[in-house]
Amino acid sequence: MKVYHVSNVIVDKPDVMHSREALDFGKGFYVTFLHEQAVKYGERFKYRGKDAVLNVYELDDKWQQENILVFDSYDAEWLDFVAANRKKLSVEKFDAVEGGIADDKIFRTVDLYLADEINKEEALKRLKFEKPNHQICFLSQSMIDKYLKFEHSEVL
């Protein structure tokens, strides 16, 4: 399966070390199988006057046999997991996590929840009808080395 990672540089040797802290699924290497979503994310780099580079990888389907967590919707479990990661709290360890992104619209709800301006029930009510977009976060370097192969990159 083809997956995409957008950066301002070519990432032919992906790793978990160069990620920021306090992201949705933790510090790791993030990809998506949604090409349009990746290209749209690249607009953020361009808006800041930087290059946007679409890195393309082949992801071996066997990666799903590892210790992974999958979120199929924006539910209470997803909200708790994202909130814990954003607050840098300890969470159960996985090799990878797959699920929806807290994009700009979703992030506003998550941010209000984290600031205690809305309760969990209100946050879940707002998230109920949102169609999840997609991300996979590799939290283990061995997962990347074993299952993810760089193919090429292109400047957007």
Beta strands, then each sheet from edge to edge (+ up, - down):
strand 1: 2-7
strand 2: 29-31
strand 3: 53-59
strand 4: 68-70
strand 5: 96-99
strand 6: 135-138
strand 7: 148-155
sheet 1: 1+ 3- 7+
sheet 2: 2+ 6- 5+ 4+
end
